[in-house]
Amino acid sequence: MSSEKQLSLFEWSNNDDSLVSTPNSDLEFNLIPTDVKIPIPSGVYKTMEQITFHCNQCRRCELGENRTNAVIGRGNPEAEIMVIGEAPGQNEDEQGLPFVGKSGQLLDKILQSVELSSDRHVYISNAIRCRPPENRTPTLKEVGACKPYLLEQIRLVNPKIILLTGATAVKALTGDKRGITKIRGQWIEWEGRLCMPIFHPAYLLRNPSREPGKPKWLMWQDIQAVKQKLEELQSDSNSFDF
């Protein structure tokens, strides 16, 4: 890999004393490529704070030019379940946290319905970290530019289960292009981890009926299956403790 392509992802002066106290002062910035075709090496980040700092400086795609905040994650960074959404909206962009609008409130209620807390049992993130204009679907380039950050988050959290909310999240992580109605509720193995595609909470807000077979009813079946699978994994893990 040529030295020209190993330029810093961000623009700053080497004499900037403010970097000394940043969470990333021990990172080698010249190892973070600006070219979106070159992945950020696995294992670069030691903490979520380092990812947050980098993402708030990031220019791997054009979305960084208009963001208020990069949206990294919320919840327990050591959670057994990780939820991955599509992209930040206006509320998320303003607060710098994922799923804090009406969709997030519904997501929290869904988790609470099976006694899962977003503060304790779950870590929540998105396929991309910056809000697309007018909340449009992220482009392939934007998803590709942001994917290394997502992979590093998954590595740091090390969840037992990953929930993929909506087709964009499924495609971003696994490459599966099938519609969410065809694959929701099915367990998918990705990189040795169990993933389940589920409806995005925003879709449920647009389809509020709780009748059997409707999206909200199907989500109830899916989240119960997730809770059951988590308990099975926890039981298997505990069986090896002496």
Disulfide bonds with the S-S distance in Angstrom:
none
